[in-house]
């Protein structure tokens, strides 16, 4: 008695394990421990350069950017925002449907990094460069004078935790959420698609430079933002890629 010849299944193929390519070879993943070490180095470096933040911001104010350069930097700094994350996820679903579960992992990773970043922003309470007070931090329980239309003096003492009030984000300079978001998305794409490594590195560095040159952050802010992503993102990617 012969075994019946198996017939091709008409059902959709099962999801391929994240570390497996379509040709059956195993894709090399970045070393999460290396990211952690780099993140800790950046974290130490951001406090080391803290004393020169004011001088760098003064230099940035003196830089005259042409219209095209400014518009390019303003566009590039949005890498890692909701739109670019959505577009990246849509491209994965369209071009790599066998690995559609990666989208969930990427979204979880980015949300985790964003949550940590905003908690740190409110805990440190560092005024943005526009307030010209680079050495000050409110700390978790402190306040800082911000403009207020409802106050007779035009100012009111504000806690950085009061996120629902207009103007509170002026106390959210440290760390940079644009940089942490760019690093979170970039590391996620690098984790699953190693050929994108140099492209995402270029984008992350561009975002960090743009935030300083456009006078939105101090250098230590962007280093801290990158550090947060380097420490948190690999842990999330490793945990949810299984």
N, C-alpha and C positions, 0 to 999 in steps of 0.2 A: 504494500500500500504506500503510495507516494504522498508526500506532504503537498498541500495545495500551494501554488505560487502566490506569494503575497501581492496584493493589489495596492497601487499607490493610494494613499489617504487623501481625501478631498478636504480634510480639515486644515486649518491654519497651522503652520509649524510652531512647535513650542518655542518659548523664549529662550534664546541662546544665552548661556552663562556670560556675565559681563566681561570676563577676562578672555573669552574665546572669540577669535575672528571667524569669518565665514569659511575660510580655507582650513580651519581646524587647528591653526597655530595659536599659541598663547601670546597675547599682547602684554608687553612689559608695563608694569604700573610704576609710577613714581614712588620713591621711598618716603613714606609719611614721616619717618624719624628725621630725615633730612629737612623736610619742610618745618618741622618743629624746631630744629636747631636754628635754621635761618630766621624763623619768627622770633625766637628768643633774642637772637643777635640784634635784629631790627628794633625790638622793644628796648633793649639796653641802649642802642644807638640813639633812639629818639629822645631819651632823657639826657644823653650826653650832649646833643646838639641844641637842647632847649635854650641855653643862654644866647645863642646867635639867631634865634627865630625872629626877633625884632629887626635885626640888621638885614636879614634876608628879605623880610617883608618890605622894608624901606627900599631895598634894591628893586624888588618886584614892582613897586609903585612907580619907579623911575623908568621902567621898561615900556617903550611905546610899541604896541603890537599893531601891525597892519590889519586892515579889515578882514582879509582872507585868512590870515594866520589866526586871528582871534576867533573867527567863525569855525575854523577847523578844530581848534582846541576845545571850543565850547561844545562841538558835536562829539569829538572823540572822548571827552570826559564822561559822556553818558553811557559808555560801555559798562555793563553791570547793573543798569537800571531795569525797571520792570519791562520796558519794551524790548531791550536786547536779550533779556532772559527769556521772554516769551518767544521771540524770533528764534533763539537758539534751540529751545525745546521743540518748536514746530519743525525746524530743519531736521532734528533727530528723528522725530516721528515720521517725516516724509522720506528721508534718505537712509535711515537705519532702523526700520520698523521692528526688526528682530530684537533690538535692544531698547524697546520702548520704556522698559522699567527704569532705565537710566534717567529719564525725565523726572521721575518721582524723587530719586536720590539727589539730583541736582537742585530741585526746588527745596527739598528739606535742608540741604547744605546751605543754600543761600539764605533761607529764612533763619537758620540757626546763627549764622554769622551776623546777619542784620540785627537780630535780637540782642546779641552780645554787644555789638557796636553801640546801639542806642542806649542800652543800660549804662555802658561806660561813659558815653557822652553826658548823660544826666548825673552820673556819680562824680565825674571830674568837674563839670561845669566851667569849662574854659571859654572865655569870651573869644569870639571870632576876630580876625584881623581888623575888621572895620571898626571895632571898638578900641583898637590900639592899646591893648593891655596884655601883652604876651606872657608876662610872668605870673599872672593871677589865675587862681582856680577857686571856685566856691567850695569844692569838696561836697560830700553827700548832703550836708546840712546847711550849707551857706547860701547866701543870696548875692545878687549883683544888680546895680541900677540899670534899668532898661527904659527906653522911651515908652510913654503911656499917654494916650489921649484923654483918659479918664482922670488923670492925676492933675491937681492944680499946678504942680511944679513941672509937669511934662515928663516926669520920671517916676518909677516905682521900683522898690526892691523886689527882685523876682528870683524864685527858686528854679533851677534848671529842670526840676521834675514836673513843673506845671506845663506840660507839652500842649495842652489845649488852649493856652493863651498865645495870642499873636506876639511875636518878638522873642519868645522863649528860645527859639532855635539859634538866636544870636549867641547863646551860651553853650552851643554844642560844637565847638571847634575840634575837640579832641575826644576820640580819634576821628579821622575822615571817613564818613560812610561811603562816599563815592569810591575811595580807594579800596576799602574793605569789600565793597560790592563787586568792583572790577576784579579784585584778586580772587574772590569766592567763585565767580563765574569762570574766570580764566583757569583756576586750578581744577575746577570740575571738568571743564572741557579737556584739559591736559590729562587728567586722570583717566578718562575714557578714550581719548583720541590723541595719542602721544605725538602724532605728526603736527599737531597744532601748537606744540610747545613754544616755539620761537615767536609765533604770531601772538599768542596770548601774553607772553612776557612783554612783548613790545607794547601791546595795548595797556597792560597794567602800569608799566613805567610811564607811558604817555598820559594816562589819567592822573597819576601822582604829580607829574611835572605841571600839568595843566592846572590842577587845583592850587598850586603855589603861585604860578605865573599869573593866573587870573585873580589872585589876591583873595581867594576863598578860604585858604588854610595856610598854616605855618608848616615848614618842613617836618617838624616832629609829629604833626597831626597825620600826615600821609604815611610816614613810617609806621606809626602806631596802627593805622588802619590796615596796612598790609600785614603787619604782625598778627593782628586779630584773626585775619583770614587764614594765614599760614598755620596758626595754632589750632583753630577750630575746624576749618574745612576738611583737612585730611582725616581727622577723627570721625567726622560724619560720613565722609565718602567711604572710608574703610568699614564702618559699622553697617551702612545700608547698602553696600555693594555686594554683600554676601548673598 
